[in-house]
């Protein structure tokens, strides 16, 4: 059984009183197949090697676009955080220089 990132997996329960577990494959850890890292609809993540009681379905084109948009948002957020950290270093130096200059000006007015 092989799958791709973004495919939906349903792990069917072995007993009647246990619900099926459904999730999205977020990583393929094997060279050409299982194990997979799965983010279940409950929010939990787990590494699974599906057995015969599991089914894998590729996402619809709309779901594939939504996944791509989510990933693009994550990448943009990471880039924003890195840029903010870099700007913080530069801004911090500039803010300290301005504060030092303001302190010197204030000292001159006090004299």
Secondary structure, DSSP 4 states (H G I P E B T S, - for coil): ----TT-EEEE--SSTTS--EEEEEEEE-SSSS--EEEEETTS-EEEE---TTEEEEPPPHHHHHHHHHHHHHHHHHHHHHHHHHHHHHHHHHHHHHHHHHHHHHHHHHH-
